[in-house]
Amino acid sequence: MVGNIIENNMVTISGKIVSEAEFSHEVYGEGFYCFTLEVPRLSESYDRIIVTVSERLISKQSLQIGKLIEVEGQFRSYNNYNTTDGSKLILTVFAREISFLEDDKKVKNPNQIFLNGFICKKPIYRTTPFGREITDILLAVNRPYNKSDYIPCICWGRNARYSAGLEVGQNIKIWGRIQSREYQKKLETGEIVTKVAYEVSVSKMEICSEEGKKEEQEQEETQEENEN
């Protein structure tokens, strides 16, 4: 069961380490560190993605600035209550495997993500000043031990028009990439600060039909009967 849940959330990103690994938190005596990975886009720009890794997977000393690595894992969310703005949704790639790459190696697709989850907020459809269609979706993706990750996703064009009509609770699968986006926020003091938002840019979407889920459930029940 745990294996199936992990398959609902799969990420592979490749790029250059651009920040020191800093201590994040500890769970049952296991320490975790965070660092920033600069992942190239096709447009010659970059996404700067936060990666969280266990000290038991790789040593902090190995994560040197400038190193090229590939990370396989999951895109996870958690609420950070230690902010001046109240709680904040933090998004990070939780590393399960890290491998070092040769300096001259170019990865064909350095930013890939697959999610299978449930729409947990009414999709918001809008158009940009240049007439580009966009729909924002918040996807709840299950993970082990009755937890969920809440992942902001953004659809474009025909996917935006189609997903605008989806309902809360619908099960969908999406493929795309993780993107970072800078924006400016004006504080109560009048000061303007630059912040970074993270979201999944959707390139492909599939609706999980009730019929498909029913057939899968029937197959599982038949298998259980045969095993008994």
Backbone as a chain_set.jsonl record, in Angstrom:
{"seq": "MVGNIIENNMVTISGKIVSEAEFSHEVYGEGFYCFTLEVPRLSESYDRIIVTVSERLISKQSLQIGKLIEVEGQFRSYNNYNTTDGSKLILTVFAREISFLEDDKKVKNPNQIFLNGFICKKPIYRTTPFGREITDILLAVNRPYNKSDYIPCICWGRNARYSAGLEVGQNIKIWGRIQSREYQKKLETGEIVTKVAYEVSVSKMEICSEEGKKEEQEQEETQEENEN", "coords": {"N": [[0.827, -1.207, 0.0], [1.911, 1.245, 0.831], [3.838, 1.565, -1.145], [2.254, 2.04, -3.423], [1.148, 4.53, -2.786], [3.407, 6.164, -2.739], [3.992, 6.164, -5.451], [2.167, 7.946, -6.364], [3.304, 10.386, -6.407], [5.921, 11.562, -7.913], [9.118, 12.754, -8.593], [11.761, 14.014, -10.594], [14.618, 15.854, -10.737], [17.298, 17.777, -12.102], [20.356, 19.546, -11.711], [22.367, 22.374, -10.645], [23.913, 22.773, -7.503], [23.323, 25.589, -5.534], [23.386, 26.745, -3.065], [24.453, 26.619, 0.372], [24.068, 23.624, 2.302], [21.706, 23.631, 4.81], [20.707, 23.085, 8.195], [17.473, 21.756, 8.743], [15.327, 20.314, 10.164], [14.54, 17.829, 12.702], [13.623, 14.428, 13.053], [12.67, 11.912, 15.126], [15.371, 11.565, 15.884], [16.65, 11.682, 13.462], [18.311, 13.758, 11.287], [17.577, 16.473, 9.024], [18.404, 18.254, 6.057], [18.385, 21.294, 4.089], [18.764, 22.603, 0.797], [19.385, 24.687, -2.107], [18.601, 24.032, -5.462], [19.581, 24.775, -8.699], [17.796, 24.576, -11.507], [17.86, 24.031, -14.95], [15.904, 25.657, -17.538], [14.275, 25.308, -20.77], [14.298, 27.756, -21.934], [16.673, 29.011, -21.436], [16.698, 30.166, -18.956], [16.304, 29.691, -15.341], [14.942, 27.504, -12.786], [14.744, 27.792, -9.33], [14.895, 25.504, -6.948], [13.919, 24.211, -3.821], [15.475, 21.661, -1.987], [15.065, 18.94, 0.204], [16.866, 16.809, 2.311], [17.829, 13.756, 3.922], [20.236, 13.282, 6.508], [21.087, 10.733, 6.626], [21.006, 9.78, 4.107], [22.846, 11.165, 2.516], [25.955, 12.84, 3.111], [26.303, 16.08, 4.615], [28.589, 17.449, 3.904], [29.137, 16.558, 1.373], [27.466, 17.907, -0.289], [28.269, 20.214, -2.013], [28.513, 23.617, -3.098], [28.044, 24.317, -6.515], [28.282, 21.727, -7.449], [26.992, 19.289, -9.719], [23.96, 17.581, -9.73], [21.549, 14.858, -9.661], [18.271, 14.498, -8.555], [15.957, 12.325, -7.142], [12.654, 11.937, -6.002], [9.976, 13.167, -3.989], [7.449, 15.721, -4.258], [6.766, 17.788, -1.707], [4.688, 19.299, 0.866], [4.442, 21.563, 3.635], [3.294, 23.281, 6.562], [4.683, 26.24, 7.693], [4.945, 27.762, 10.668], [6.548, 29.595, 11.804], [6.804, 32.336, 10.952], [6.611, 35.862, 10.197], [4.358, 36.541, 8.884], [2.358, 34.887, 9.693], [1.111, 31.503, 9.271], [2.738, 29.683, 6.65], [2.732, 28.088, 3.501], [5.058, 25.754, 2.718], [6.988, 24.465, 0.104], [8.812, 21.716, -1.062], [11.285, 19.574, -2.573], [11.476, 16.357, -1.558], [14.139, 14.375, -1.074], [14.863, 11.115, -2.22], [16.734, 9.688, -3.567], [20.005, 10.608, -4.522], [22.255, 11.475, -7.015], [25.503, 12.117, -8.349], [26.521, 14.116, -11.107], [28.456, 14.257, -14.153], [30.452, 17.103, -15.018], [30.104, 18.038, -17.646], [27.851, 16.847, -18.54], [24.717, 16.838, -20.112], [21.382, 16.878, -19.264], [18.545, 15.504, -20.745], [15.81, 15.961, -20.053], [15.514, 17.828, -17.454], [13.672, 18.346, -15.447], [11.042, 16.946, -14.13], [7.778, 15.902, -13.187], [5.263, 13.868, -11.714], [1.96, 13.63, -10.628], [-0.708, 12.253, -8.756], [-3.722, 12.994, -7.649], [-6.27, 14.724, -5.677], [-8.62, 17.242, -6.387], [-8.848, 19.955, -4.273], [-9.834, 22.431, -3.919], [-11.906, 24.905, -5.397], [-11.212, 25.261, -8.815], [-9.528, 28.087, -10.252], [-10.105, 30.185, -12.842], [-8.523, 32.362, -15.171], [-7.398, 35.143, -17.175], [-4.427, 36.47, -18.636], [-3.018, 39.826, -18.985], [-2.144, 39.74, -21.585], [-3.845, 38.045, -22.763], [-3.546, 35.324, -22.323], [-4.665, 32.147, -21.285], [-5.256, 30.838, -18.048], [-5.486, 28.449, -15.431], [-5.718, 27.959, -11.993], [-5.015, 25.331, -9.791], [-5.453, 23.541, -6.784], [-3.999, 20.751, -5.557], [-4.524, 17.834, -3.687], [-2.424, 15.404, -2.559], [-2.086, 12.125, -1.61], [-0.065, 10.633, 0.936], [2.009, 8.221, 2.77], [0.859, 7.112, 6.084], [-1.502, 8.485, 6.569], [-1.281, 11.147, 5.703], [-1.194, 14.179, 3.721], [-0.087, 15.988, 0.827], [-0.251, 19.314, -0.276], [-0.462, 20.695, -3.279], [0.134, 23.432, -5.319], [-0.969, 23.95, -8.604], [-0.654, 24.896, -12.043], [-2.429, 25.454, -14.983], [-2.448, 25.739, -18.568], [-3.746, 27.364, -21.543], [-5.672, 25.177, -23.54], [-5.825, 23.201, -21.61], [-6.263, 24.797, -19.415], [-8.819, 25.86, -19.925], [-10.298, 23.492, -19.909], [-9.821, 22.386, -17.322], [-10.967, 24.296, -15.734], [-13.619, 23.689, -15.358], [-13.669, 21.556, -13.631], [-14.531, 19.711, -10.647], [-14.469, 20.062, -7.04], [-12.91, 17.449, -5.283], [-12.59, 15.712, -7.398], [-10.597, 13.201, -8.942], [-7.459, 13.441, -10.365], [-4.739, 13.003, -12.707], [-1.567, 14.383, -13.275], [1.083, 15.61, -15.366], [4.173, 17.309, -15.577], [6.269, 20.121, -14.798], [8.253, 21.442, -12.09], [8.091, 24.766, -11.121], [9.667, 27.862, -10.22], [8.763, 31.087, -9.123], [9.22, 34.496, -9.01], [7.823, 37.156, -7.084], [6.472, 40.339, -6.066], [5.735, 41.752, -2.883], [3.879, 44.009, -0.947], [4.501, 45.25, 2.206], [2.943, 46.032, 5.426], [4.293, 48.167, 6.397], [4.919, 49.548, 4.201], [7.119, 48.805, 2.855], [8.514, 47.065, 0.1], [8.926, 43.757, -0.724], [10.687, 41.03, -2.234], [9.476, 37.887, -3.053], [9.319, 34.251, -3.365], [7.403, 31.991, -5.215], [6.237, 28.637, -5.542], [5.19, 26.174, -7.867], [3.424, 23.668, -9.804], [3.81, 23.431, -13.181], [1.583, 22.473, -15.521], [1.716, 20.099, -18.106], [0.425, 17.956, -19.168], [-2.687, 16.313, -18.643], [-4.905, 14.075, -16.972], [-8.059, 12.702, -16.401], [-9.238, 10.745, -13.766], [-11.484, 8.286, -14.07], [-14.623, 7.329, -12.548], [-15.474, 4.847, -13.293], [-13.125, 3.568, -13.951], [-11.858, 3.441, -11.47], [-13.671, 1.824, -10.147], [-13.468, -0.563, -11.575], [-10.827, -1.22, -10.959], [-11.041, -1.598, -8.197], [-12.757, -3.82, -8.162], [-11.096, -5.706, -9.359], [-9.119, -5.917, -7.401], [-10.653, -6.972, -5.298], [-11.374, -9.435, -6.419], [-8.869, -10.612, -6.651], [-8.218, -10.844, -3.932], [-10.154, -12.703, -3.133], [-9.33, -14.929, -4.602], [-6.876, -15.378, -3.429], [-7.659, -16.087, -0.912]], "CA": [[0.0, 0.0, 0.0], [2.797, 2.391, 0.902], [4.46, 1.706, -2.453], [1.295, 2.658, -4.334], [0.994, 5.933, -2.436], [4.615, 6.852, -3.18], [3.899, 6.304, -6.895], [1.279, 9.074, -6.658], [4.07, 11.619, -6.332], [7.275, 11.22, -8.355], [9.845, 13.909, -9.111], [13.181, 13.906, -10.941], [15.174, 17.142, -11.153], [18.756, 17.798, -12.226], [20.871, 20.902, -11.796], [23.562, 22.761, -9.899], [23.722, 23.245, -6.128], [23.684, 27.016, -5.479], [23.384, 27.24, -1.683], [24.955, 25.69, 1.382], [23.055, 22.798, 2.967], [21.453, 24.128, 6.158], [19.843, 22.222, 9.011], [16.047, 22.079, 8.643], [14.583, 19.787, 11.302], [14.922, 16.487, 13.143], [12.5, 13.547, 13.339], [13.123, 10.672, 15.769], [16.824, 11.486, 15.886], [17.18, 11.769, 12.096], [18.399, 15.148, 10.878], [17.305, 16.787, 7.622], [19.009, 19.486, 5.582], [17.798, 21.897, 2.885], [19.632, 23.404, -0.06], [18.713, 25.138, -3.32], [19.111, 23.477, -6.709], [19.276, 25.584, -9.877], [17.407, 23.625, -12.559], [17.731, 24.798, -16.199], [14.731, 25.613, -18.413], [14.592, 25.348, -22.195], [14.395, 29.156, -22.326], [17.957, 29.518, -20.957], [16.582, 30.654, -17.579], [16.399, 28.622, -14.353], [14.076, 27.42, -11.621], [15.511, 27.521, -8.112], [14.005, 24.603, -6.215], [14.432, 23.784, -2.521], [15.561, 20.206, -1.811], [15.255, 18.477, 1.578], [17.522, 15.501, 2.267], [18.206, 13.189, 5.213], [21.668, 13.102, 6.757], [21.368, 9.308, 6.466], [21.091, 9.492, 2.675], [24.097, 11.726, 2.004], [26.546, 13.75, 4.099], [26.202, 17.505, 4.327], [29.839, 17.886, 3.288], [29.144, 16.172, -0.045], [26.591, 18.814, -1.037], [29.049, 21.433, -2.192], [28.038, 24.562, -4.108], [28.638, 24.12, -7.836], [28.169, 20.331, -7.864], [25.831, 18.929, -10.525], [23.355, 16.369, -9.18], [20.185, 14.473, -10.028], [17.503, 14.169, -7.355], [14.683, 11.631, -7.314], [11.918, 11.979, -4.749], [8.581, 13.598, -3.988], [7.198, 17.141, -4.006], [6.006, 17.79, -0.46], [4.298, 20.581, 1.441], [4.178, 21.616, 5.077], [3.021, 24.634, 7.049], [5.693, 26.845, 8.56], [4.282, 28.741, 11.53], [7.562, 30.499, 12.353], [6.964, 33.478, 10.063], [5.944, 37.083, 10.656], [3.085, 36.65, 8.165], [1.507, 33.768, 10.079], [1.522, 30.243, 8.666], [3.089, 29.759, 5.236], [2.877, 26.779, 2.881], [6.408, 25.546, 2.198], [7.065, 23.375, -0.868], [10.185, 21.25, -1.209], [11.486, 18.227, -3.097], [12.022, 15.458, -0.542], [15.026, 13.489, -1.829], [14.987, 9.69, -1.881], [17.996, 9.277, -4.186], [20.807, 11.693, -5.084], [23.435, 11.0, -7.729], [26.326, 13.199, -8.883], [26.658, 14.082, -12.558], [29.683, 14.826, -14.707], [30.289, 18.533, -15.269], [29.714, 18.344, -19.024], [26.684, 16.055, -18.918], [23.467, 17.574, -20.277], [20.218, 16.021, -19.064], [17.544, 15.822, -21.762], [14.658, 16.551, -19.374], [16.005, 17.952, -16.079], [12.631, 18.747, -14.496], [9.852, 16.136, -14.401], [6.966, 15.545, -12.027], [3.969, 13.199, -11.919], [1.124, 13.647, -9.427], [-2.051, 11.658, -8.817], [-4.344, 13.51, -6.435], [-7.673, 15.149, -5.672], [-8.829, 18.684, -6.358], [-9.369, 20.265, -2.938], [-10.297, 23.817, -3.926], [-12.491, 25.218, -6.692], [-10.236, 25.825, -9.754], [-9.695, 29.516, -10.552], [-9.765, 30.477, -14.238], [-8.259, 33.774, -15.402], [-6.601, 35.447, -18.368], [-3.389, 37.47, -18.419], [-3.211, 41.034, -19.803], [-1.831, 39.415, -22.975], [-4.869, 37.133, -23.261], [-3.203, 33.918, -22.097], [-5.601, 31.518, -20.352], [-4.602, 30.144, -16.943], [-6.337, 27.968, -14.341], [-4.988, 27.534, -10.798], [-5.591, 24.164, -9.12], [-4.769, 23.044, -5.592], [-4.129, 19.297, -5.597], [-4.16, 17.09, -2.481], [-1.805, 14.135, -2.95], [-1.92, 11.29, -0.421], [1.2, 9.952, 1.22], [1.832, 7.27, 3.872], [0.518, 7.493, 7.451], [-2.683, 9.37, 6.556], [-0.895, 12.529, 5.465], [-1.38, 14.646, 2.346], [0.64, 17.17, 0.394], [-1.129, 20.226, -1.008], [0.424, 21.191, -4.321], [-0.451, 24.377, -6.268], [-0.683, 23.62, -9.997], [-1.133, 25.907, -12.973], [-2.711, 24.906, -16.311], [-2.393, 26.752, -19.613], [-4.429, 27.119, -22.812], [-6.837, 24.289, -23.553], [-5.892, 22.556, -20.293], [-6.856, 25.788, -18.503], [-10.26, 25.899, -20.188], [-10.889, 22.217, -19.511], [-9.74, 22.178, -15.875], [-11.795, 25.294, -15.06], [-14.915, 23.088, -15.061], [-13.545, 20.414, -12.728], [-15.158, 19.888, -9.342], [-13.725, 19.674, -5.84], [-13.027, 16.029, -5.003], [-12.259, 14.893, -8.556], [-9.275, 12.588, -8.963], [-6.785, 13.682, -11.633], [-3.307, 12.766, -12.84], [-0.924, 15.425, -14.062], [2.504, 15.543, -15.676], [4.66, 18.649, -15.845], [7.551, 20.472, -14.188], [8.177, 22.355, -10.95], [8.652, 26.064, -11.463], [9.751, 28.897, -9.193], [8.325, 32.361, -9.694], [9.396, 35.629, -8.1], [6.787, 38.182, -7.088], [6.705, 41.376, -5.065], [4.666, 41.947, -1.914], [4.009, 45.232, -0.166], [4.237, 45.039, 3.624], [2.166, 47.089, 6.088], [5.192, 49.311, 6.606], [5.133, 50.192, 2.909], [8.292, 48.192, 2.229], [8.225, 46.062, -0.931], [9.887, 42.658, -0.659], [10.584, 40.021, -3.292], [9.276, 36.534, -2.545], [9.323, 33.204, -4.389], [6.314, 31.014, -5.158], [6.516, 27.388, -6.248], [3.982, 25.528, -8.37], [3.645, 22.715, -10.883], [3.304, 23.844, -14.486], [1.016, 21.234, -16.072], [1.824, 19.922, -19.556], [-0.513, 16.903, -19.549], [-3.65, 16.034, -17.577], [-5.8, 12.947, -17.216], [-9.092, 12.554, -15.373], [-9.445, 9.359, -13.331], [-12.929, 8.059, -14.091], [-15.198, 6.479, -11.498], [-15.537, 3.486, -13.833], [-11.79, 2.987, -13.838], [-11.596, 3.131, -10.066], [-14.539, 0.706, -9.781], [-12.871, -1.767, -12.151], [-9.626, -1.525, -10.182], [-11.485, -2.123, -6.911], [-13.273, -5.168, -8.409], [-9.942, -6.577, -9.6], [-8.484, -6.164, -6.103], [-11.523, -7.865, -4.542], [-11.262, -10.761, -7.035], [-7.554, -11.137, -6.273], [-8.294, -11.23, -2.524], [-10.952, -13.926, -3.072], [-8.496, -16.027, -5.105], [-5.822, -15.669, -2.454], [-8.286, -16.744, 0.241]], "C": [[0.864, 1.261, 0.0], [3.437, 2.646, -0.451], [3.543, 2.391, -3.434], [1.145, 4.143, -4.069], [2.207, 6.733, -2.904], [4.567, 7.081, -4.685], [2.933, 7.418, -7.302], [2.04, 10.389, -6.794], [5.525, 11.305, -6.669], [7.917, 12.416, -9.049], [11.263, 13.5, -9.47], [13.643, 15.276, -11.424], [16.703, 17.039, -11.177], [19.218, 19.24, -12.335], [22.078, 21.103, -10.91], [23.192, 23.244, -8.503], [24.2, 24.694, -6.03], [23.59, 27.596, -4.072], [23.954, 26.176, -0.76], [23.795, 24.873, 1.943], [22.924, 23.263, 4.407], [20.499, 23.199, 6.894], [18.394, 22.696, 8.943], [15.285, 21.627, 9.886], [15.08, 18.377, 11.628], [13.667, 15.697, 13.484], [13.05, 12.229, 13.881], [14.636, 10.487, 15.657], [17.467, 11.554, 14.515], [17.15, 13.227, 11.641], [18.16, 15.337, 9.387], [17.883, 18.157, 7.279], [18.301, 19.984, 4.326], [18.872, 22.649, 2.109], [18.859, 23.752, -1.323], [19.404, 24.575, -4.548], [18.65, 24.356, -7.868], [19.055, 24.648, -11.056], [17.162, 24.39, -13.859], [16.392, 24.595, -16.889], [15.193, 25.6, -19.865], [14.858, 26.78, -22.652], [15.683, 29.818, -21.848], [17.878, 30.161, -19.577], [16.582, 29.449, -16.641], [15.238, 28.672, -13.364], [14.964, 27.092, -10.432], [14.598, 26.776, -7.146], [14.669, 24.148, -4.916], [14.371, 22.255, -2.424], [15.813, 19.905, -0.34], [15.808, 17.062, 1.54], [17.905, 15.057, 3.679], [19.723, 13.064, 5.309], [22.077, 11.646, 6.585], [21.462, 8.906, 4.997], [22.421, 9.96, 2.107], [24.635, 12.718, 3.032], [26.411, 15.199, 3.645], [27.428, 17.998, 3.574], [29.892, 17.566, 1.789], [28.365, 17.147, -0.915], [27.252, 20.18, -1.192], [28.457, 22.305, -3.299], [28.787, 24.332, -5.424], [28.547, 22.698, -8.346], [26.889, 20.116, -8.679], [25.271, 17.606, -10.021], [21.991, 16.099, -9.821], [19.485, 14.002, -8.757], [16.216, 13.463, -7.757], [13.962, 11.641, -5.977], [10.48, 12.366, -4.936], [8.505, 15.101, -3.747], [6.272, 17.228, -2.805], [5.7, 19.202, 0.023], [4.187, 20.453, 2.953], [3.966, 23.08, 5.463], [4.118, 25.085, 7.991], [5.023, 27.957, 9.364], [5.262, 29.762, 12.106], [7.85, 31.657, 11.397], [6.2, 34.674, 10.617], [4.586, 37.251, 9.996], [2.082, 35.572, 8.585], [1.993, 32.493, 9.423], [1.768, 30.423, 7.169], [3.286, 28.353, 4.699], [4.257, 26.68, 2.242], [6.397, 24.33, 1.276], [8.523, 23.002, -1.097], [10.208, 19.868, -1.857], [12.162, 17.401, -2.018], [12.818, 14.373, -1.264], [15.001, 12.058, -1.299], [16.27, 9.105, -2.468], [18.687, 10.535, -4.708], [22.026, 11.089, -5.765], [24.178, 12.198, -8.318], [26.539, 13.003, -10.377], [28.014, 14.652, -12.975], [29.416, 16.273, -15.116], [29.764, 18.853, -16.66], [28.475, 17.571, -19.476], [25.433, 16.934, -18.989], [22.296, 16.603, -20.191], [19.119, 16.462, -20.02], [16.322, 16.501, -21.158], [14.979, 16.671, -17.888], [14.938, 18.26, -15.037], [11.335, 18.024, -14.847], [9.105, 15.839, -13.108], [5.682, 14.872, -12.483], [3.232, 13.205, -10.597], [-0.221, 13.0, -9.716], [-2.748, 12.067, -7.526], [-5.769, 13.972, -6.652], [-7.762, 16.672, -5.581], [-9.477, 19.048, -5.028], [-9.828, 21.715, -2.809], [-10.834, 24.118, -5.32], [-11.436, 25.838, -7.608], [-10.562, 27.278, -10.109], [-9.184, 29.786, -11.969], [-9.558, 31.982, -14.406], [-7.503, 33.934, -16.724], [-5.596, 36.532, -18.024], [-3.7, 38.712, -19.252], [-2.928, 40.796, -21.29], [-2.79, 38.371, -23.553], [-4.556, 35.658, -23.083], [-4.114, 33.339, -21.023], [-4.851, 30.676, -19.31], [-5.663, 29.662, -15.955], [-5.446, 27.473, -13.204], [-5.743, 26.396, -10.118], [-4.772, 23.852, -7.874], [-5.06, 21.56, -5.478], [-3.672, 18.675, -4.279], [-3.672, 15.708, -2.903], [-1.518, 13.326, -1.688], [-0.491, 10.779, -0.296], [1.025, 9.071, 2.448], [1.466, 7.929, 5.2], [-0.544, 8.59, 7.501], [-2.322, 10.853, 6.44], [-1.149, 12.883, 4.006], [-0.48, 15.842, 2.091], [-0.297, 18.001, -0.46], [-0.283, 21.017, -1.996], [-0.304, 22.162, -5.247], [-0.013, 24.0, -7.688], [-1.27, 24.696, -10.896], [-1.248, 25.294, -14.369], [-2.782, 26.054, -17.319], [-3.279, 26.361, -20.794], [-5.636, 26.216, -22.701], [-6.961, 23.517, -22.243], [-6.522, 23.493, -19.269], [-8.369, 25.827, -18.682], [-10.937, 24.633, -19.682], [-10.932, 22.084, -17.987], [-10.58, 23.192, -15.096], [-13.147, 24.72, -14.653], [-14.856, 21.901, -14.126], [-14.092, 20.749, -11.351], [-14.223, 19.472, -8.209], [-13.973, 18.192, -5.557], [-12.679, 15.142, -6.177], [-10.811, 14.433, -8.502], [-8.644, 12.813, -10.334], [-5.312, 13.28, -11.546], [-2.726, 13.894, -13.674], [0.56, 15.132, -14.249], [2.969, 16.969, -15.967], [6.031, 18.874, -15.242], [7.29, 21.41, -13.002], [8.789, 23.693, -11.373], [8.666, 26.994, -10.247], [9.428, 30.225, -9.863], [8.478, 33.459, -8.651], [8.225, 36.597, -8.221], [7.087, 39.179, -5.966], [5.483, 41.555, -4.179], [4.934, 43.207, -1.1], [3.605, 44.978, 1.279], [3.449, 46.211, 4.203], [2.997, 48.349, 6.305], [5.415, 50.097, 5.32], [6.324, 49.616, 2.16], [7.847, 47.129, 1.223], [9.325, 45.006, -0.902], [9.626, 41.677, -1.803], [10.484, 38.636, -2.669], [9.263, 35.536, -3.714], [8.161, 32.254, -4.159], [6.714, 29.792, -5.976], [5.202, 26.746, -6.665], [4.373, 24.524, -9.442], [3.002, 23.253, -12.151], [2.881, 22.584, -15.239], [1.16, 21.198, -17.593], [0.835, 18.876, -20.065], [-1.41, 16.591, -18.362], [-4.55, 14.871, -17.973], [-6.785, 12.84, -16.062], [-9.255, 11.079, -15.046], [-10.943, 9.118, -13.211], [-13.363, 7.172, -12.943], [-15.244, 5.037, -11.963], [-14.197, 2.786, -13.686], [-11.464, 2.587, -12.421], [-12.42, 1.934, -9.613], [-13.963, -0.594, -10.305], [-11.639, -2.191, -11.363], [-9.995, -2.138, -8.841], [-11.988, -3.554, -7.067], [-12.136, -6.157, -8.639], [-9.249, -6.922, -8.291], [-9.309, -7.134, -5.263], [-11.434, -9.292, -5.078], [-9.948, -11.421, -6.65], [-7.553, -11.629, -4.825], [-9.052, -12.543, -2.362], [-10.109, -15.12, -3.529], [-7.419, -16.404, -4.124], [-6.376, -16.375, -1.24], [-8.753, -18.155, -0.115]], "O": [[0.591, 2.217, -0.727], [3.573, 3.796, -0.871], [3.99, 3.24, -4.206], [1.028, 4.936, -5.004], [2.061, 7.847, -3.407], [5.06, 8.106, -5.156], [2.89, 7.792, -8.473], [1.483, 11.389, -7.246], [6.277, 10.837, -5.813], [7.343, 13.009, -9.963], [11.897, 12.734, -8.745], [13.12, 15.8, -12.407], [17.31, 16.317, -10.386], [18.559, 20.063, -12.969], [22.726, 20.15, -10.48], [22.263, 24.036, -8.342], [25.335, 25.002, -6.393], [23.702, 28.81, -3.898], [23.939, 24.986, -1.075], [22.674, 25.369, 2.049], [23.908, 23.289, 5.146], [19.602, 22.604, 6.296], [18.117, 23.888, 9.07], [14.673, 22.44, 10.578], [15.921, 17.815, 10.926], [12.754, 16.217, 14.125], [13.791, 11.521, 13.199], [15.118, 9.391, 15.372], [18.691, 11.493, 14.4], [16.091, 13.854, 11.615], [18.497, 14.469, 8.582], [17.859, 19.086, 8.087], [17.696, 19.204, 3.591], [19.772, 23.253, 2.693], [17.8, 23.182, -1.584], [20.628, 24.628, -4.669], [17.46, 24.645, -7.997], [19.988, 24.011, -11.546], [16.341, 25.306, -13.881], [15.812, 23.51, -16.838], [16.363, 25.852, -20.154], [15.558, 26.998, -23.641], [15.786, 31.044, -21.851], [18.887, 30.653, -19.073], [16.825, 28.322, -17.072], [14.635, 29.72, -13.134], [15.829, 26.22, -10.514], [13.654, 27.344, -6.598], [15.834, 23.751, -4.91], [13.351, 21.64, -2.736], [16.665, 20.531, 0.291], [15.286, 16.208, 0.824], [18.261, 15.879, 4.524], [20.402, 12.778, 4.323], [23.258, 11.344, 6.417], [21.942, 7.819, 4.677], [23.052, 9.256, 1.319], [23.862, 13.361, 3.742], [26.407, 15.497, 2.451], [27.322, 18.865, 2.706], [30.605, 18.225, 1.032], [28.571, 17.211, -2.127], [26.84, 21.163, -0.578], [27.964, 21.798, -4.307], [30.008, 24.174, -5.438], [28.712, 22.462, -9.543], [25.841, 20.685, -8.371], [26.002, 16.623, -9.896], [21.377, 16.976, -10.428], [20.031, 13.213, -7.986], [15.474, 13.948, -8.611], [14.57, 11.387, -4.937], [9.831, 11.963, -5.901], [9.385, 15.683, -3.112], [5.122, 16.792, -2.871], [6.362, 20.166, -0.36], [3.88, 19.386, 3.483], [4.411, 23.992, 4.765], [4.441, 24.402, 8.963], [4.59, 28.965, 8.807], [4.857, 30.685, 12.813], [9.007, 31.924, 11.071], [5.266, 34.521, 11.403], [3.75, 38.013, 10.482], [1.073, 35.367, 7.911], [3.163, 32.397, 9.051], [1.094, 31.212, 6.508], [3.921, 27.518, 5.343], [4.58, 27.44, 1.329], [5.857, 23.283, 1.633], [9.368, 23.873, -1.301], [9.267, 19.089, -1.709], [13.284, 17.7, -1.607], [12.246, 13.549, -1.978], [15.105, 11.822, -0.096], [16.826, 8.145, -1.933], [18.039, 11.419, -5.268], [22.745, 10.287, -5.168], [23.557, 13.176, -8.736], [26.715, 11.881, -10.854], [28.632, 15.426, -12.243], [28.304, 16.625, -15.509], [29.049, 19.839, -16.836], [28.092, 17.629, -20.645], [25.126, 17.675, -18.055], [22.223, 15.632, -20.945], [18.796, 17.647, -20.101], [15.846, 17.505, -21.688], [14.747, 15.728, -17.131], [15.259, 18.421, -13.859], [10.614, 18.438, -15.755], [9.71, 15.561, -12.073], [5.09, 15.246, -13.495], [3.791, 12.836, -9.564], [-0.795, 13.181, -10.79], [-2.424, 11.569, -6.448], [-6.397, 13.66, -7.664], [-7.058, 17.3, -4.79], [-10.533, 18.516, -4.686], [-10.169, 22.169, -1.718], [-10.285, 23.642, -6.315], [-10.818, 26.835, -7.237], [-11.729, 27.647, -10.248], [-7.996, 29.636, -12.257], [-10.316, 32.783, -13.858], [-7.032, 32.955, -17.305], [-5.88, 37.413, -17.212], [-4.555, 38.66, -20.136], [-3.403, 41.54, -22.148], [-2.597, 37.875, -24.663], [-5.252, 34.816, -23.652], [-4.318, 33.954, -19.976], [-3.944, 29.912, -19.64], [-6.624, 30.378, -15.673], [-4.535, 26.673, -13.419], [-6.95, 26.482, -9.896], [-3.542, 23.895, -7.906], [-6.21, 21.15, -5.322], [-2.569, 18.952, -3.807], [-4.407, 14.939, -3.523], [-0.795, 13.782, -0.803], [0.191, 10.529, -1.29], [-0.007, 9.155, 3.114], [1.716, 9.113, 5.422], [-0.502, 9.488, 8.341], [-2.993, 11.707, 7.02], [-1.301, 12.002, 3.16], [-0.154, 16.605, 3.001], [-1.049, 17.464, -1.273], [0.502, 21.886, -1.615], [-1.268, 21.767, -5.903], [1.169, 23.762, -7.938], [-2.266, 25.331, -10.549], [-0.3, 24.695, -14.877], [-3.127, 27.184, -16.973], [-3.534, 25.179, -21.023], [-6.521, 26.446, -21.877], [-8.071, 23.209, -21.809], [-7.228, 23.048, -18.364], [-9.114, 25.828, -17.702], [-12.018, 24.69, -19.096], [-11.961, 21.71, -17.425], [-10.875, 22.971, -13.921], [-13.762, 25.207, -13.704], [-15.888, 21.29, -13.846], [-14.116, 21.909, -10.938], [-13.32, 18.654, -8.387], [-15.116, 17.735, -5.588], [-12.486, 13.939, -5.999], [-9.921, 15.169, -8.076], [-9.216, 12.425, -11.352], [-4.725, 13.227, -10.465], [-3.324, 14.313, -14.665], [1.2, 14.497, -13.411], [2.22, 17.752, -16.55], [6.855, 17.961, -15.174], [6.256, 22.073, -12.925], [9.889, 23.728, -11.925], [7.801, 26.923, -9.374], [9.777, 30.455, -11.021], [7.935, 33.365, -7.55], [7.703, 36.829, -9.312], [7.854, 38.893, -5.046], [4.346, 41.516, -4.65], [6.047, 43.444, -0.631], [2.487, 44.538, 1.544], [3.303, 47.25, 3.56], [2.462, 49.455, 6.384], [6.017, 51.17, 5.333], [6.52, 49.899, 0.979], [6.904, 46.382, 1.482], [10.507, 45.322, -1.04], [8.498, 41.523, -2.269], [11.32, 38.259, -1.847], [9.204, 35.92, -4.882], [7.955, 31.768, -3.047], [7.433, 29.898, -6.969], [4.223, 26.767, -5.919], [5.504, 24.524, -9.928], [1.797, 23.5, -12.191], [3.712, 21.733, -15.556], [0.778, 22.143, -18.284], [0.449, 18.893, -21.234], [-0.962, 16.601, -17.216], [-4.907, 14.704, -19.139], [-6.398, 12.882, -14.894], [-9.395, 10.253, -15.948], [-11.596, 9.691, -12.338], [-12.584, 6.37, -12.428], [-15.081, 4.111, -11.168], [-14.119, 1.604, -13.353], [-10.871, 1.535, -12.18], [-11.96, 1.123, -8.809], [-13.955, -1.607, -9.606], [-11.428, -3.38, -11.125], [-9.35, -3.084, -8.39], [-11.701, -4.41, -6.23], [-12.191, -7.299, -8.181], [-8.837, -8.062, -8.08], [-8.758, -8.01, -4.597], [-11.418, -10.249, -4.304], [-9.897, -12.617, -6.361], [-6.98, -12.673, -4.512], [-8.663, -13.398, -1.567], [-10.162, -16.19, -2.924], [-7.072, -17.577, -3.982], [-5.681, -17.165, -0.6], [-9.304, -18.855, 0.734]]}, "num_chains": 1, "name": "protein.A"}
